[in-house]
Amino acid sequence: MNNLVVMPLLIPLVTGVLLIFCKNQVNLQRWISGISVIMNTVCAALLVREVHENGILTLSMSGWDAPYGIVFVADMFASLLVLTTTIVSSICLFYAFGSIGRERETHYFYPFMQFLTVGVIGSFLTGDIFNLFVCFEIMLISSYALIVLGGTKKQLRESLKYLLINIISSTLFVASVAYLYGVVGTLNMADLSLRIAETGQDGILNVVAMLFLIVFSLKAGLFLFYWLPGSYSAPPPVIIALFSGLLTKVGLYAIIRVFTLIFAHSDFMNSVIAWMAVISMIAGVIGAVAYSDVYRILIYNIVYGVGFVAFGLAVSNEQSMNGAVYYLMNDMLVKTLLFLLGGAMIMAAGTEKLKEMGGLIRRYPLLGWLFFVAAMALVGVPPLSGFIGKLLIVQGGFHAEMYWLTGISLFSSLLVLYSVIKLFIGAFWGEPADALQRTEPIKLGRLLAPSAVLVALVVWMGIGAEWIIPYVHEAGNVLLDPQLYIQAVLKE
């Protein structure tokens, strides 16, 4: 059953290659893509079950055992994120059928979406830090193509910034890997953890750790998020939803994995992550409160969410780590959902600006109430999915006696509530704009159907938390006890 580890990686890879040869056959591309994402979701669910029943699964490539060969590792943390990724990509694919447009469909939207999924899932499953870089690049190259697909002036302008930032971070990534290999002499994550624990994390290794933190923070939008609002507002809604649900979360996953497994012995680095998290939460909610257009409010809430999960990592006790895993899964789903619904709102109103919206609830009541539920899940209103993760992280913060930082996280949550209520009231209540009153309502069924499935899942994650918590607890145990990961990979 160890071959199951790479199945969620191989299915989108083979699908993407196949779709390249169907460039002008849009209906065929849709069918192949739809079957592929459903198969991949099933495989990811089977992987989670297999890890739960039999423990961490590993697969060594080319017959070379770790630490000499490339190894893929499916622990519960990675497996849960792989499953969440397949759900996000499935929902976005079916949303794209009704929104992306034929021109983009005939210019390789579906292959690039599949290759993006390959990079994301590969990043979660790899047990080799250089292979993590390779998977990052597969993901980023696909995102470069998706962010410019359509060729509007805004897309081309913002893509230059996005491209430049990621080239810089990728260069730093390679340099960090080279320094790490030069000091320790291995790139296998489990072996790195053992060797650094033996030699002690000081001197040059602290510098290398800081380099990795800068690289992953650039990619996650943690503290170094200045590029994110412009770049994420340029492409079509379904692409923004993919980026917000997956790309920043891969950077966040890398921070969690590296600083719980490889550089797991530095209180200084934990303090740095904690303050970066707090600054991100504060800056995120300030941006969300200050702006008055749909995308900017939602994008700054991405920054807040990244900071909140990083705060759970910095606290680093059982409650906070379980909360970080739970909230990360929730954030992937809810951010995707909000951008999909935000795209439907903009399509219905014909504008991104709240001042030019209003009254949408009268014409599109389903859209309005779906958005309201998603917004409450983002805030963490019980019994929705966001509540469980937030509660666990806050409990962990108080248990660690980090009262000031925990208080800031709670206050930031209130401002998140204000920002989404402002968005909901501005878009759906009041009087509609004159231009909107003179037009007939448009059909949003093909956009709202996949969004409704995601809303149902978010509600179930809150109400059915007792079924999910054992899996989350298992994932948290691996993060808190690196020996479980090391023993599974190195067979010691």
C-alpha positions in Angstrom: 0.0 0.0 0.0 3.0 2.3 0.2 2.5 3.1 -3.5 -0.6 5.0 -2.4 1.7 7.7 -1.1 2.5 9.0 -4.6 -0.9 8.4 -6.2 -2.3 11.9 -5.4 0.8 13.2 -7.1 0.8 11.0 -10.2 -2.9 11.4 -11.1 -2.8 15.2 -11.7 0.6 14.8 -13.3 -0.6 12.3 -15.9 -3.8 14.3 -16.4 -1.9 17.5 -17.0 0.2 15.9 -19.7 -2.8 14.3 -21.3 -4.7 17.6 -21.4 -1.9 19.3 -23.3 -2.9 17.2 -26.3 -6.6 18.3 -26.1 -6.0 22.0 -26.4 -9.0 22.9 -28.5 -11.4 20.2 -27.3 -12.9 22.0 -24.3 -15.6 19.5 -23.4 -13.1 16.7 -23.5 -10.8 18.7 -21.2 -13.6 19.2 -18.8 -14.5 15.6 -18.6 -11.0 14.4 -18.2 -10.3 17.1 -15.5 -13.5 16.3 -13.6 -12.9 12.6 -13.5 -9.3 13.2 -12.5 -10.0 15.5 -9.5 -12.7 13.1 -8.2 -10.3 10.1 -8.5 -7.6 12.1 -6.7 -9.9 13.1 -3.8 -10.8 9.4 -3.3 -7.1 8.5 -3.4 -6.3 11.2 -0.8 -9.1 10.0 1.5 -7.8 6.4 1.2 -4.3 7.7 2.1 -5.6 9.4 5.2 -7.4 6.2 6.3 -4.3 4.1 5.6 -2.0 6.4 7.6 -4.6 6.4 10.5 -4.7 2.6 10.5 -1.0 1.7 9.8 1.0 4.8 10.8 3.4 6.9 8.7 3.9 5.6 5.2 7.1 6.1 3.2 8.1 5.3 -0.4 11.8 5.4 -1.5 12.4 6.2 -5.1 14.8 4.3 -7.4 15.5 1.6 -4.9 17.7 3.9 -2.7 16.6 3.9 1.0 16.7 7.1 3.0 18.8 9.1 3.6 20.5 8.5 0.3 17.6 8.4 -2.1 14.6 10.7 -2.5 11.8 9.6 -0.2 8.1 10.6 -0.1 6.5 10.6 3.4 2.8 10.5 4.3 2.3 11.3 7.9 -1.1 12.4 9.1 -0.2 16.2 8.9 0.8 15.9 5.2 -2.1 13.5 4.4 -4.8 15.8 5.8 -3.4 18.7 3.8 -3.2 16.5 0.6 -6.9 15.7 1.1 -7.8 19.3 1.7 -5.9 20.2 -1.5 -7.8 17.7 -3.6 -11.1 19.1 -2.3 -10.1 22.7 -3.0 -8.9 21.8 -6.5 -12.1 19.9 -7.2 -14.4 22.7 -6.1 -12.3 25.3 -8.1 -12.4 23.1 -11.2 -16.2 22.8 -11.2 -16.5 26.5 -10.5 -14.2 27.2 -13.4 -16.6 25.4 -15.8 -19.0 28.3 -15.4 -16.7 31.2 -15.0 -13.2 30.9 -16.6 -14.3 31.4 -20.2 -13.5 29.5 -23.4 -10.5 31.6 -24.4 -8.6 30.7 -21.2 -9.8 27.1 -21.5 -8.2 26.8 -24.9 -5.0 28.3 -23.6 -4.1 25.5 -21.2 -5.9 26.6 -18.1 -6.8 23.0 -17.1 -3.2 21.6 -17.6 -1.7 24.4 -15.6 -4.2 23.8 -12.8 -3.3 20.2 -12.7 0.5 21.0 -12.6 -0.2 23.5 -9.8 -1.8 20.7 -7.9 1.2 18.4 -8.5 3.5 21.1 -7.0 1.4 21.6 -4.0 0.9 17.9 -3.2 4.5 17.1 -3.9 5.5 19.8 -1.4 3.4 18.2 1.3 4.6 14.7 0.7 8.4 15.1 0.0 10.8 14.0 2.7 13.8 15.7 1.0 14.4 19.5 1.4 15.9 19.9 -2.1 12.9 18.0 -3.6 10.8 20.5 -1.6 12.4 23.2 -3.7 11.7 21.3 -6.9 8.0 21.0 -6.0 7.9 24.6 -5.1 9.2 25.5 -8.5 6.6 23.3 -10.3 3.9 25.0 -8.3 5.3 28.5 -9.0 5.9 28.0 -12.8 2.2 26.9 -13.1 1.1 29.9 -11.1 3.1 32.2 -13.4 1.1 30.9 -16.3 -2.2 31.1 -14.5 -1.7 34.7 -13.2 -1.2 36.1 -16.7 -3.7 33.9 -18.5 -6.0 36.3 -20.3 -3.4 39.0 -20.7 -5.2 42.0 -19.2 -3.1 45.1 -18.4 -3.6 44.6 -14.7 -2.5 40.9 -14.8 0.6 41.7 -16.7 1.5 44.6 -14.4 1.0 42.6 -11.2 2.6 39.4 -12.6 5.9 41.2 -12.9 5.9 41.9 -9.2 4.8 38.4 -8.4 7.5 36.9 -10.7 10.3 39.1 -9.2 9.4 38.3 -5.6 9.3 34.5 -6.3 12.6 34.6 -8.2 14.3 36.3 -5.3 12.8 33.8 -2.8 13.7 30.8 -5.0 17.3 32.1 -5.2 17.5 32.4 -1.5 15.9 28.9 -1.2 18.7 27.4 -3.3 21.4 29.3 -1.3 19.8 28.1 2.0 19.8 24.5 0.8 23.4 24.8 -0.3 24.6 26.2 3.0 22.6 23.6 4.9 24.2 20.8 2.9 27.6 22.3 3.3 27.3 22.4 7.1 25.4 19.1 7.7 26.1 17.0 4.7 22.6 15.6 4.0 19.3 16.9 2.5 16.9 14.2 3.9 14.7 16.0 6.4 14.7 13.1 9.0 18.5 12.8 8.7 18.9 16.6 9.0 16.9 16.5 12.2 19.1 13.9 13.7 22.4 15.6 12.7 21.4 19.0 13.8 20.2 17.7 17.2 23.6 16.0 17.6 25.7 19.0 16.7 23.5 21.7 18.3 21.7 24.5 16.5 24.0 27.5 16.9 26.3 29.7 14.8 25.9 29.2 11.1 22.9 26.9 11.6 20.9 29.8 13.1 21.8 31.9 10.1 20.6 29.1 7.8 17.4 28.7 9.8 16.7 32.5 9.5 17.3 32.2 5.7 14.7 29.4 5.5 12.3 31.5 7.5 12.7 34.5 5.2 12.2 32.2 2.1 9.1 30.5 3.4 7.6 33.7 4.9 7.9 35.4 1.4 6.0 32.5 -0.1 3.4 32.3 2.7 2.8 36.0 3.1 3.9 35.9 6.8 5.2 39.4 7.8 6.7 39.8 4.2 3.3 40.1 2.6 3.7 43.5 0.7 3.5 41.8 -2.7 0.4 39.8 -2.0 -2.6 42.3 -2.2 -1.7 43.5 -5.7 -0.7 40.1 -7.2 -3.7 38.2 -5.8 -6.2 40.8 -7.1 -5.2 40.5 -10.7 -6.4 37.1 -12.1 -10.0 35.8 -12.4 -11.8 34.8 -9.2 -11.2 31.0 -9.6 -7.5 31.5 -9.9 -7.4 33.9 -6.9 -9.3 31.2 -5.0 -6.7 28.6 -5.9 -3.8 30.8 -4.9 -5.4 31.9 -1.6 -6.4 28.4 -0.7 -3.2 26.6 -1.7 -0.1 28.7 -2.5 0.3 30.7 0.8 -0.5 27.5 2.7 2.4 25.6 1.1 4.7 28.2 2.4 3.1 28.0 5.8 3.3 24.2 5.7 7.1 24.5 5.0 7.6 26.7 8.0 5.7 24.3 10.3 7.5 21.2 8.9 11.0 22.7 8.9 10.7 24.4 12.4 9.2 21.3 14.1 11.5 18.7 12.5 14.8 20.2 11.3 15.3 23.4 13.4 13.2 22.2 16.4 15.7 23.2 19.1 15.7 27.0 19.1 13.7 29.2 21.5 15.0 32.2 19.6 13.5 31.1 16.3 10.1 30.4 18.1 10.2 34.0 19.4 10.9 35.4 16.0 8.0 33.4 14.5 5.7 34.6 17.3 6.4 38.3 16.6 6.2 37.8 12.9 2.8 36.2 13.4 1.5 39.0 15.6 2.6 41.7 13.2 0.9 39.8 10.3 -2.3 39.5 12.3 -2.3 43.2 13.1 -1.4 44.3 9.6 -3.9 41.9 8.1 -6.9 43.2 10.1 -5.9 46.8 9.6 -5.9 46.3 5.8 -9.1 44.4 5.9 -10.8 47.2 7.9 -9.3 50.0 5.9 -10.2 49.0 2.4 -13.6 49.1 0.8 -13.5 46.7 -2.1 -14.2 43.0 -2.1 -10.8 41.5 -3.1 -8.7 43.8 -0.8 -10.7 42.9 2.2 -10.5 39.2 1.5 -6.8 39.3 0.6 -5.8 41.1 3.8 -7.7 38.4 5.7 -5.3 35.9 4.1 -2.5 37.7 5.8 -4.3 37.5 9.1 -5.0 33.8 8.7 -1.4 33.0 8.0 -0.3 35.0 11.1 -2.8 33.1 13.3 -1.6 29.7 12.2 2.0 30.8 12.7 1.1 32.0 16.2 -0.1 28.4 17.0 3.2 27.1 15.8 5.1 29.6 17.9 3.2 28.6 21.1 4.2 24.9 20.3 2.3 22.9 22.9 -0.3 20.2 22.3 -3.4 22.4 22.2 -1.9 25.1 19.9 -0.3 22.5 17.5 -3.6 20.7 17.2 -5.3 24.0 16.7 -2.8 25.1 14.0 -3.4 21.9 12.0 -7.2 22.2 12.3 -7.2 25.9 11.5 -4.9 25.5 8.6 -7.3 23.0 7.0 -10.2 25.3 7.8 -8.3 28.3 6.3 -7.6 26.4 3.0 -11.3 25.7 2.6 -12.8 29.0 3.8 -10.4 31.3 1.9 -11.1 29.4 -1.3 -14.9 29.6 -0.6 -14.8 33.3 0.2 -13.0 34.2 -3.1 -15.3 32.0 -5.1 -18.3 33.7 -3.6 -16.6 37.1 -3.9 -16.2 36.4 -7.6 -19.9 35.6 -7.9 -20.7 38.9 -6.0 -18.6 40.9 -8.4 -20.1 39.2 -11.4 -23.6 39.9 -10.1 -22.9 43.6 -9.2 -20.5 44.4 -12.0 -18.0 46.0 -9.7 -15.5 45.2 -6.9 -16.3 48.4 -4.9 -18.7 48.1 -1.9 -19.9 51.7 -2.4 -21.3 50.7 -5.9 -22.9 47.5 -4.6 -25.9 47.1 -2.2 -29.1 45.2 -2.2 -27.8 41.9 -3.7 -29.7 39.9 -1.1 -33.0 40.7 -2.9 -31.9 39.3 -6.2 -29.4 36.6 -5.0 -30.5 35.4 -1.5 -28.7 32.1 -1.8 -25.4 33.9 -2.6 -25.9 36.2 0.4 -26.5 33.5 2.9 -23.7 31.3 1.6 -21.4 34.2 2.0 -22.6 34.9 5.5 -22.0 31.3 6.6 -18.5 31.4 5.0 -17.7 34.7 6.8 -18.8 33.3 10.1 -16.6 30.3 9.6 -13.6 32.6 8.9 -14.2 34.5 12.1 -14.7 31.3 14.1 -18.3 31.6 15.2 -19.5 28.3 16.8 -20.4 25.7 15.7 -18.6 26.3 12.4 -15.2 25.0 11.4 -13.1 28.0 12.3 -14.2 27.9 16.0 -12.4 24.6 16.8 -9.0 25.6 15.5 -9.2 29.1 17.1 -10.3 27.7 20.4 -7.4 25.2 20.6 -4.8 27.9 19.6 -6.1 30.4 22.2 -6.1 27.7 24.9 -2.6 26.8 24.0 -1.5 30.5 24.2 -3.0 30.9 27.7 -1.5 27.6 28.8 1.9 28.8 27.7 1.3 32.1 29.6 1.7 34.1 26.4 -1.1 36.4 27.6 -0.3 39.6 25.6 0.2 37.8 22.3 -3.0 35.7 22.8 -4.9 38.8 23.7 -3.8 40.5 20.5 -4.9 37.4 18.5 -8.4 37.6 20.1 -8.7 41.3 19.5 -7.6 40.8 15.8 -10.4 38.2 15.5 -12.9 40.9 16.5 -11.6 43.2 13.7 -11.9 40.3 11.3 -15.5 40.0 12.3 -16.0 43.7 11.7 -14.4 43.5 8.2 -16.5 40.7 7.0 -19.7 42.2 8.5 -18.9 45.4 6.7 -18.5 43.4 3.5 -21.7 41.5 4.0 -23.8 44.6 4.8 -22.2 46.7 2.1 -22.8 44.2 -0.6 -26.1 42.6 0.3 -28.1 45.2 2.3 -29.3 48.7 1.5 -30.5 50.0 -1.8 -28.9 48.6 -5.0 -27.1 50.9 -7.3 -29.0 52.5 -10.2 -27.1 50.5 -12.8 -27.9 47.3 -11.0 -31.6 48.1 -10.7 -31.8 48.5 -14.5 -30.3 45.1 -15.3 -31.9 41.7 -15.2 -30.5 39.2 -12.6 -27.9 36.9 -14.0 -27.8 33.1 -13.5 -25.3 32.1 -10.9 -26.3 28.4 -10.5 -23.1 27.0 -12.0 -21.0 29.1 -9.6 -23.1 28.6 -6.5 -23.5 24.8 -6.7 -19.8 24.0 -6.0 -19.7 26.8 -3.5 -22.7 25.3 -1.6 -20.8 22.0 -1.4 -17.9 23.7 0.2 -20.2 25.6 2.6 -21.7 22.2 3.6 -18.2 20.8 4.3 -17.3 23.8 6.4 -20.4 23.4 8.5 -19.7 19.7 8.8 -16.1 20.3 10.0 -17.6 22.3 12.9 -20.5 20.1 13.8 -18.6 16.9 13.2 -15.4 17.9 14.9 -15.5 14.8 17.1 -14.8 12.7 14.0 -12.0 14.9 12.8 -10.2 15.6 16.1 -8.5 12.1 16.4 -6.9 12.7 13.0 -5.8 16.2 13.9 -4.4 15.0 17.2 -2.4 12.3 15.4 -1.0 15.0 13.1 -0.1 17.2 16.1 1.7 14.3 17.8 4.0 13.9 14.9 4.8 17.6 14.9 5.5 17.7 18.6 7.5 14.5 18.6 9.9 14.5 15.6 11.2 11.0 16.6 8.0 9.5 15.2 8.8 10.9 11.7 12.5 10.1 12.0 11.9 6.5 12.9 9.4 6.0 10.1 11.7 7.4 7.5 15.1 6.0 8.6 13.7 2.8 10.0 15.6 3.2 13.3 
